Amino acid sequence: MSYATMSSRATVSTLQCLVEQLKLEAGMERIKVSQAAAELQQYCMQNACKDVLLVGVPAGSNPF
């Protein structure tokens, strides 16, 4: 098999993978950035009390 044939097959394989990825992305539900940002902000606010970086680690459960 020549290099050109191998290269051509690799290109076809790469393009097939790209087409499959684009099909998956085209089928996804899209939402506005403002909606996604609002949902992310709401999630962060709801879970802030569980975030160790915000509330710290209780002294009794800190192994250090």
PDB file of N, CA, C and O in Angstrom:
ATOM      1  N   MET A   1       0.851  -1.166   0.000  1.00  0.00           N
ATOM      2  CA  MET A   1       0.000   0.000   0.000  1.00  0.00           C
ATOM      3  C   MET A   1       0.905   1.240   0.000  1.00  0.00           C
ATOM      4  O   MET A   1       1.871   1.317   0.759  1.00  0.00           O
ATOM      5  N   SER A   2       0.585   2.171  -0.834  1.00  0.00           N
ATOM      6  CA  SER A   2       1.410   3.368  -0.957  1.00  0.00           C
ATOM      7  C   SER A   2       1.074   4.368   0.145  1.00  0.00           C
ATOM      8  O   SER A   2       0.040   4.277   0.806  1.00  0.00           O
ATOM      9  N   TYR A   3       1.971   5.310   0.315  1.00  0.00           N
ATOM     10  CA  TYR A   3       1.767   6.357   1.323  1.00  0.00           C
ATOM     11  C   TYR A   3       0.534   7.185   0.996  1.00  0.00           C
ATOM     12  O   TYR A   3      -0.222   7.564   1.890  1.00  0.00           O
ATOM     13  N   ALA A   4       0.331   7.469  -0.301  1.00  0.00           N
ATOM     14  CA  ALA A   4      -0.819   8.281  -0.714  1.00  0.00           C
ATOM     15  C   ALA A   4      -2.127   7.582  -0.361  1.00  0.00           C
ATOM     16  O   ALA A   4      -3.076   8.229   0.083  1.00  0.00           O
ATOM     17  N   THR A   5      -2.182   6.265  -0.557  1.00  0.00           N
ATOM     18  CA  THR A   5      -3.395   5.508  -0.237  1.00  0.00           C
ATOM     19  C   THR A   5      -3.634   5.511   1.267  1.00  0.00           C
ATOM     20  O   THR A   5      -4.763   5.694   1.723  1.00  0.00           O
ATOM     21  N   MET A   6      -2.561   5.306   2.039  1.00  0.00           N
ATOM     22  CA  MET A   6      -2.693   5.312   3.496  1.00  0.00           C
ATOM     23  C   MET A   6      -3.125   6.687   3.989  1.00  0.00           C
ATOM     24  O   MET A   6      -3.966   6.803   4.881  1.00  0.00           O
ATOM     25  N   SER A   7      -2.543   7.723   3.401  1.00  0.00           N
ATOM     26  CA  SER A   7      -2.888   9.086   3.788  1.00  0.00           C
ATOM     27  C   SER A   7      -4.338   9.391   3.438  1.00  0.00           C
ATOM     28  O   SER A   7      -5.053  10.029   4.212  1.00  0.00           O
ATOM     29  N   SER A   8      -4.763   8.934   2.274  1.00  0.00           N
ATOM     30  CA  SER A   8      -6.140   9.158   1.837  1.00  0.00           C
ATOM     31  C   SER A   8      -7.122   8.455   2.769  1.00  0.00           C
ATOM     32  O   SER A   8      -8.159   9.018   3.119  1.00  0.00           O
ATOM     33  N   ARG A   9      -6.798   7.229   3.170  1.00  0.00           N
ATOM     34  CA  ARG A   9      -7.673   6.489   4.085  1.00  0.00           C
ATOM     35  C   ARG A   9      -7.726   7.162   5.452  1.00  0.00           C
ATOM     36  O   ARG A   9      -8.780   7.216   6.085  1.00  0.00           O
ATOM     37  N   ALA A  10      -6.590   7.669   5.898  1.00  0.00           N
ATOM     38  CA  ALA A  10      -6.560   8.364   7.183  1.00  0.00           C
ATOM     39  C   ALA A  10      -7.413   9.628   7.117  1.00  0.00           C
ATOM     40  O   ALA A  10      -8.126   9.956   8.065  1.00  0.00           O
ATOM     41  N   THR A  11      -7.334  10.332   5.990  1.00  0.00           N
ATOM     42  CA  THR A  11      -8.127  11.549   5.817  1.00  0.00           C
ATOM     43  C   THR A  11      -9.615  11.217   5.811  1.00  0.00           C
ATOM     44  O   THR A  11     -10.412  11.915   6.438  1.00  0.00           O
ATOM     45  N   VAL A  12      -9.986  10.162   5.110  1.00  0.00           N
ATOM     46  CA  VAL A  12     -11.392   9.750   5.053  1.00  0.00           C
ATOM     47  C   VAL A  12     -11.872   9.360   6.448  1.00  0.00           C
ATOM     48  O   VAL A  12     -12.975   9.726   6.853  1.00  0.00           O
ATOM     49  N   SER A  13     -11.047   8.622   7.176  1.00  0.00           N
ATOM     50  CA  SER A  13     -11.414   8.215   8.527  1.00  0.00           C
ATOM     51  C   SER A  13     -11.577   9.426   9.442  1.00  0.00           C
ATOM     52  O   SER A  13     -12.517   9.492  10.235  1.00  0.00           O
ATOM     53  N   THR A  14     -10.670  10.368   9.328  1.00  0.00           N
ATOM     54  CA  THR A  14     -10.744  11.588  10.131  1.00  0.00           C
ATOM     55  C   THR A  14     -12.004  12.372   9.803  1.00  0.00           C
ATOM     56  O   THR A  14     -12.684  12.866  10.702  1.00  0.00           O
ATOM     57  N   LEU A  15     -12.312  12.486   8.531  1.00  0.00           N
ATOM     58  CA  LEU A  15     -13.506  13.229   8.121  1.00  0.00           C
ATOM     59  C   LEU A  15     -14.782  12.522   8.562  1.00  0.00           C
ATOM     60  O   LEU A  15     -15.763  13.179   8.909  1.00  0.00           O
ATOM     61  N   GLN A  16     -14.780  11.186   8.552  1.00  0.00           N
ATOM     62  CA  GLN A  16     -15.950  10.447   9.025  1.00  0.00           C
ATOM     63  C   GLN A  16     -16.186  10.703  10.514  1.00  0.00           C
ATOM     64  O   GLN A  16     -17.323  10.871  10.953  1.00  0.00           O
ATOM     65  N   CYS A  17     -15.100  10.730  11.277  1.00  0.00           N
ATOM     66  CA  CYS A  17     -15.221  11.037  12.711  1.00  0.00           C
ATOM     67  C   CYS A  17     -15.751  12.450  12.913  1.00  0.00           C
ATOM     68  O   CYS A  17     -16.585  12.691  13.786  1.00  0.00           O
ATOM     69  N   LEU A  18     -15.266  13.373  12.107  1.00  0.00           N
ATOM     70  CA  LEU A  18     -15.715  14.762  12.200  1.00  0.00           C
ATOM     71  C   LEU A  18     -17.205  14.876  11.884  1.00  0.00           C
ATOM     72  O   LEU A  18     -17.935  15.589  12.572  1.00  0.00           O
ATOM     73  N   VAL A  19     -17.650  14.182  10.858  1.00  0.00           N
ATOM     74  CA  VAL A  19     -19.065  14.208  10.479  1.00  0.00           C
ATOM     75  C   VAL A  19     -19.922  13.642  11.610  1.00  0.00           C
ATOM     76  O   VAL A  19     -20.975  14.197  11.922  1.00  0.00           O
ATOM     77  N   GLU A  20     -19.485  12.550  12.222  1.00  0.00           N
ATOM     78  CA  GLU A  20     -20.241  11.970  13.333  1.00  0.00           C
ATOM     79  C   GLU A  20     -20.335  12.949  14.501  1.00  0.00           C
ATOM     80  O   GLU A  20     -21.391  13.090  15.117  1.00  0.00           O
ATOM     81  N   GLN A  21     -19.227  13.622  14.800  1.00  0.00           N
ATOM     82  CA  GLN A  21     -19.230  14.603  15.889  1.00  0.00           C
ATOM     83  C   GLN A  21     -20.177  15.757  15.577  1.00  0.00           C
ATOM     84  O   GLN A  21     -20.923  16.209  16.445  1.00  0.00           O
ATOM     85  N   LEU A  22     -20.143  16.227  14.344  1.00  0.00           N
ATOM     86  CA  LEU A  22     -21.024  17.331  13.952  1.00  0.00           C
ATOM     87  C   LEU A  22     -22.495  16.920  14.007  1.00  0.00           C
ATOM     88  O   LEU A  22     -23.351  17.728  14.366  1.00  0.00           O
ATOM     89  N   LYS A  23     -22.791  15.668  13.651  1.00  0.00           N
ATOM     90  CA  LYS A  23     -24.169  15.174  13.749  1.00  0.00           C
ATOM     91  C   LYS A  23     -24.634  15.178  15.202  1.00  0.00           C
ATOM     92  O   LYS A  23     -25.763  15.569  15.500  1.00  0.00           O
ATOM     93  N   LEU A  24     -23.747  14.735  16.112  1.00  0.00           N
ATOM     94  CA  LEU A  24     -24.099  14.738  17.534  1.00  0.00           C
ATOM     95  C   LEU A  24     -24.360  16.155  18.030  1.00  0.00           C
ATOM     96  O   LEU A  24     -25.333  16.404  18.742  1.00  0.00           O
ATOM     97  N   GLU A  25     -23.485  17.077  17.650  1.00  0.00           N
ATOM     98  CA  GLU A  25     -23.636  18.460  18.096  1.00  0.00           C
ATOM     99  C   GLU A  25     -24.882  19.113  17.502  1.00  0.00           C
ATOM    100  O   GLU A  25     -25.530  19.925  18.162  1.00  0.00           O
ATOM    101  N   ALA A  26     -25.219  18.764  16.268  1.00  0.00           N
ATOM    102  CA  ALA A  26     -26.404  19.348  15.627  1.00  0.00           C
ATOM    103  C   ALA A  26     -27.686  18.878  16.313  1.00  0.00           C
ATOM    104  O   ALA A  26     -28.693  19.585  16.301  1.00  0.00           O
ATOM    105  N   GLY A  27     -27.649  17.694  16.908  1.00  0.00           N
ATOM    106  CA  GLY A  27     -28.828  17.151  17.569  1.00  0.00           C
ATOM    107  C   GLY A  27     -29.030  17.640  18.991  1.00  0.00           C
ATOM    108  O   GLY A  27     -30.067  17.369  19.597  1.00  0.00           O
ATOM    109  N   MET A  28     -28.058  18.354  19.531  1.00  0.00           N
ATOM    110  CA  MET A  28     -28.173  18.831  20.913  1.00  0.00           C
ATOM    111  C   MET A  28     -29.120  20.018  21.010  1.00  0.00           C
ATOM    112  O   MET A  28     -29.214  20.846  20.104  1.00  0.00           O
ATOM    113  N   GLU A  29     -29.822  20.071  22.144  1.00  0.00           N
ATOM    114  CA  GLU A  29     -30.697  21.214  22.392  1.00  0.00           C
ATOM    115  C   GLU A  29     -29.827  22.415  22.735  1.00  0.00           C
ATOM    116  O   GLU A  29     -28.894  22.308  23.531  1.00  0.00           O
ATOM    117  N   ARG A  30     -30.130  23.542  22.138  1.00  0.00           N
ATOM    118  CA  ARG A  30     -29.350  24.750  22.382  1.00  0.00           C
ATOM    119  C   ARG A  30     -30.159  25.708  23.240  1.00  0.00           C
ATOM    120  O   ARG A  30     -31.378  25.813  23.104  1.00  0.00           O
ATOM    121  N   ILE A  31     -29.457  26.403  24.126  1.00  0.00           N
ATOM    122  CA  ILE A  31     -30.099  27.425  24.943  1.00  0.00           C
ATOM    123  C   ILE A  31     -29.264  28.693  24.862  1.00  0.00           C
ATOM    124  O   ILE A  31     -28.086  28.661  24.505  1.00  0.00           O
ATOM    125  N   LYS A  32     -29.890  29.796  25.197  1.00  0.00           N
ATOM    126  CA  LYS A  32     -29.187  31.075  25.154  1.00  0.00           C
ATOM    127  C   LYS A  32     -28.146  31.127  26.267  1.00  0.00           C
ATOM    128  O   LYS A  32     -28.313  30.517  27.324  1.00  0.00           O
ATOM    129  N   VAL A  33     -27.076  31.861  26.013  1.00  0.00           N
ATOM    130  CA  VAL A  33     -26.010  32.013  26.997  1.00  0.00           C
ATOM    131  C   VAL A  33     -26.549  32.646  28.269  1.00  0.00           C
ATOM    132  O   VAL A  33     -26.147  32.267  29.369  1.00  0.00           O
ATOM    133  N   SER A  34     -27.445  33.599  28.131  1.00  0.00           N
ATOM    134  CA  SER A  34     -28.004  34.261  29.316  1.00  0.00           C
ATOM    135  C   SER A  34     -28.771  33.267  30.183  1.00  0.00           C
ATOM    136  O   SER A  34     -28.720  33.350  31.410  1.00  0.00           O
ATOM    137  N   GLN A  35     -29.475  32.337  29.562  1.00  0.00           N
ATOM    138  CA  GLN A  35     -30.210  31.319  30.315  1.00  0.00           C
ATOM    139  C   GLN A  35     -29.233  30.366  31.000  1.00  0.00           C
ATOM    140  O   GLN A  35     -29.419  30.017  32.165  1.00  0.00           O
ATOM    141  N   ALA A  36     -28.199  29.946  30.284  1.00  0.00           N
ATOM    142  CA  ALA A  36     -27.203  29.048  30.868  1.00  0.00           C
ATOM    143  C   ALA A  36     -26.495  29.719  32.040  1.00  0.00           C
ATOM    144  O   ALA A  36     -26.245  29.081  33.063  1.00  0.00           O
ATOM    145  N   ALA A  37     -26.171  30.999  31.895  1.00  0.00           N
ATOM    146  CA  ALA A  37     -25.501  31.737  32.968  1.00  0.00           C
ATOM    147  C   ALA A  37     -26.405  31.860  34.190  1.00  0.00           C
ATOM    148  O   ALA A  37     -25.946  31.715  35.322  1.00  0.00           O
ATOM    149  N   ALA A  38     -27.679  32.124  33.964  1.00  0.00           N
ATOM    150  CA  ALA A  38     -28.625  32.247  35.079  1.00  0.00           C
ATOM    151  C   ALA A  38     -28.771  30.911  35.809  1.00  0.00           C
ATOM    152  O   ALA A  38     -28.819  30.878  37.038  1.00  0.00           O
ATOM    153  N   GLU A  39     -28.840  29.814  35.058  1.00  0.00           N
ATOM    154  CA  GLU A  39     -28.953  28.495  35.676  1.00  0.00           C
ATOM    155  C   GLU A  39     -27.689  28.142  36.453  1.00  0.00           C
ATOM    156  O   GLU A  39     -27.765  27.559  37.535  1.00  0.00           O
ATOM    157  N   LEU A  40     -26.537  28.491  35.910  1.00  0.00           N
ATOM    158  CA  LEU A  40     -25.274  28.234  36.600  1.00  0.00           C
ATOM    159  C   LEU A  40     -25.186  29.046  37.887  1.00  0.00           C
ATOM    160  O   LEU A  40     -24.751  28.535  38.919  1.00  0.00           O
ATOM    161  N   GLN A  41     -25.597  30.302  37.826  1.00  0.00           N
ATOM    162  CA  GLN A  41     -25.577  31.156  39.014  1.00  0.00           C
ATOM    163  C   GLN A  41     -26.512  30.603  40.086  1.00  0.00           C
ATOM    164  O   GLN A  41     -26.166  30.579  41.267  1.00  0.00           O
ATOM    165  N   GLN A  42     -27.685  30.164  39.674  1.00  0.00           N
ATOM    166  CA  GLN A  42     -28.647  29.600  40.620  1.00  0.00           C
ATOM    167  C   GLN A  42     -28.085  28.334  41.262  1.00  0.00           C
ATOM    168  O   GLN A  42     -28.216  28.139  42.470  1.00  0.00           O
ATOM    169  N   TYR A  43     -27.462  27.478  40.462  1.00  0.00           N
ATOM    170  CA  TYR A  43     -26.862  26.248  40.984  1.00  0.00           C
ATOM    171  C   TYR A  43     -25.770  26.569  42.010  1.00  0.00           C
ATOM    172  O   TYR A  43     -25.697  25.945  43.069  1.00  0.00           O
ATOM    173  N   CYS A  44     -24.934  27.540  41.683  1.00  0.00           N
ATOM    174  CA  CYS A  44     -23.846  27.930  42.594  1.00  0.00           C
ATOM    175  C   CYS A  44     -24.393  28.466  43.907  1.00  0.00           C
ATOM    176  O   CYS A  44     -23.877  28.142  44.977  1.00  0.00           O
ATOM    177  N   MET A  45     -25.429  29.280  43.830  1.00  0.00           N
ATOM    178  CA  MET A  45     -26.020  29.845  45.044  1.00  0.00           C
ATOM    179  C   MET A  45     -26.659  28.748  45.906  1.00  0.00           C
ATOM    180  O   MET A  45     -26.561  28.789  47.132  1.00  0.00           O
ATOM    181  N   GLN A  46     -27.309  27.775  45.271  1.00  0.00           N
ATOM    182  CA  GLN A  46     -27.955  26.696  46.006  1.00  0.00           C
ATOM    183  C   GLN A  46     -26.941  25.782  46.689  1.00  0.00           C
ATOM    184  O   GLN A  46     -27.226  25.226  47.749  1.00  0.00           O
ATOM    185  N   ASN A  47     -25.766  25.623  46.093  1.00  0.00           N
ATOM    186  CA  ASN A  47     -24.779  24.683  46.613  1.00  0.00           C
ATOM    187  C   ASN A  47     -23.604  25.351  47.313  1.00  0.00           C
ATOM    188  O   ASN A  47     -22.627  24.684  47.653  1.00  0.00           O
ATOM    189  N   ALA A  48     -23.686  26.655  47.533  1.00  0.00           N
ATOM    190  CA  ALA A  48     -22.586  27.378  48.180  1.00  0.00           C
ATOM    191  C   ALA A  48     -22.335  26.864  49.596  1.00  0.00           C
ATOM    192  O   ALA A  48     -21.191  26.834  50.048  1.00  0.00           O
ATOM    193  N   CYS A  49     -23.385  26.464  50.294  1.00  0.00           N
ATOM    194  CA  CYS A  49     -23.224  25.993  51.672  1.00  0.00           C
ATOM    195  C   CYS A  49     -22.462  24.670  51.746  1.00  0.00           C
ATOM    196  O   CYS A  49     -21.959  24.309  52.810  1.00  0.00           O
ATOM    197  N   LYS A  50     -22.373  23.950  50.641  1.00  0.00           N
ATOM    198  CA  LYS A  50     -21.655  22.672  50.605  1.00  0.00           C
ATOM    199  C   LYS A  50     -20.233  22.819  50.068  1.00  0.00           C
ATOM    200  O   LYS A  50     -19.480  21.845  50.048  1.00  0.00           O
ATOM    201  N   ASP A  51     -19.861  24.003  49.640  1.00  0.00           N
ATOM    202  CA  ASP A  51     -18.557  24.234  49.022  1.00  0.00           C
ATOM    203  C   ASP A  51     -17.499  24.455  50.097  1.00  0.00           C
ATOM    204  O   ASP A  51     -17.551  25.435  50.841  1.00  0.00           O
ATOM    205  N   VAL A  52     -16.545  23.540  50.171  1.00  0.00           N
ATOM    206  CA  VAL A  52     -15.499  23.600  51.189  1.00  0.00           C
ATOM    207  C   VAL A  52     -14.629  24.837  51.022  1.00  0.00           C
ATOM    208  O   VAL A  52     -14.124  25.372  52.008  1.00  0.00           O
ATOM    209  N   LEU A  53     -14.448  25.294  49.802  1.00  0.00           N
ATOM    210  CA  LEU A  53     -13.626  26.478  49.580  1.00  0.00           C
ATOM    211  C   LEU A  53     -14.292  27.740  50.113  1.00  0.00           C
ATOM    212  O   LEU A  53     -13.609  28.706  50.452  1.00  0.00           O
ATOM    213  N   LEU A  54     -15.615  27.739  50.191  1.00  0.00           N
ATOM    214  CA  LEU A  54     -16.334  28.908  50.701  1.00  0.00           C
ATOM    215  C   LEU A  54     -16.553  28.859  52.207  1.00  0.00           C
ATOM    216  O   LEU A  54     -16.403  29.872  52.889  1.00  0.00           O
ATOM    217  N   VAL A  55     -16.907  27.686  52.730  1.00  0.00           N
ATOM    218  CA  VAL A  55     -17.254  27.587  54.147  1.00  0.00           C
ATOM    219  C   VAL A  55     -16.124  27.025  54.998  1.00  0.00           C
ATOM    220  O   VAL A  55     -16.186  27.109  56.225  1.00  0.00           O
ATOM    221  N   GLY A  56     -15.114  26.465  54.394  1.00  0.00           N
ATOM    222  CA  GLY A  56     -13.995  25.896  55.140  1.00  0.00           C
ATOM    223  C   GLY A  56     -14.282  24.484  55.619  1.00  0.00           C
ATOM    224  O   GLY A  56     -15.401  23.982  55.516  1.00  0.00           O
ATOM    225  N   VAL A  57     -13.246  23.866  56.141  1.00  0.00           N
ATOM    226  CA  VAL A  57     -13.354  22.500  56.648  1.00  0.00           C
ATOM    227  C   VAL A  57     -13.501  22.572  58.167  1.00  0.00           C
ATOM    228  O   VAL A  57     -12.724  23.260  58.829  1.00  0.00           O
ATOM    229  N   PRO A  58     -14.477  21.879  58.719  1.00  0.00           N
ATOM    230  CA  PRO A  58     -14.616  21.874  60.180  1.00  0.00           C
ATOM    231  C   PRO A  58     -13.338  21.343  60.840  1.00  0.00           C
ATOM    232  O   PRO A  58     -12.738  20.385  60.353  1.00  0.00           O
ATOM    233  N   ALA A  59     -12.931  21.960  61.934  1.00  0.00           N
ATOM    234  CA  ALA A  59     -11.684  21.582  62.603  1.00  0.00           C
ATOM    235  C   ALA A  59     -11.693  20.120  63.044  1.00  0.00           C
ATOM    236  O   ALA A  59     -10.652  19.464  63.035  1.00  0.00           O
ATOM    237  N   GLY A  60     -12.846  19.614  63.424  1.00  0.00           N
ATOM    238  CA  GLY A  60     -12.938  18.232  63.887  1.00  0.00           C
ATOM    239  C   GLY A  60     -12.721  17.205  62.794  1.00  0.00           C
ATOM    240  O   GLY A  60     -12.274  16.094  63.077  1.00  0.00           O
ATOM    241  N   SER A  61     -13.027  17.549  61.550  1.00  0.00           N
ATOM    242  CA  SER A  61     -12.884  16.581  60.464  1.00  0.00           C
ATOM    243  C   SER A  61     -11.674  16.855  59.585  1.00  0.00           C
ATOM    244  O   SER A  61     -11.478  16.181  58.573  1.00  0.00           O
ATOM    245  N   ASN A  62     -10.862  17.836  59.958  1.00  0.00           N
ATOM    246  CA  ASN A  62      -9.669  18.169  59.183  1.00  0.00           C
ATOM    247  C   ASN A  62      -8.519  17.267  59.630  1.00  0.00           C
ATOM    248  O   ASN A  62      -8.081  17.365  60.776  1.00  0.00           O
ATOM    249  N   PRO A  63      -8.021  16.393  58.756  1.00  0.00           N
ATOM    250  CA  PRO A  63      -6.947  15.471  59.155  1.00  0.00           C
ATOM    251  C   PRO A  63      -5.593  16.156  59.290  1.00  0.00           C
ATOM    252  O   PRO A  63      -4.642  15.535  59.766  1.00  0.00           O
ATOM    253  N   PHE A  64      -5.480  17.408  58.889  1.00  0.00           N
ATOM    254  CA  PHE A  64      -4.192  18.099  58.960  1.00  0.00           C
ATOM    255  C   PHE A  64      -4.205  18.991  60.142  1.00  0.00           C
ATOM    256  O   PHE A  64      -3.220  19.679  60.408  1.00  0.00           O
TER     257      PHE A  64
END
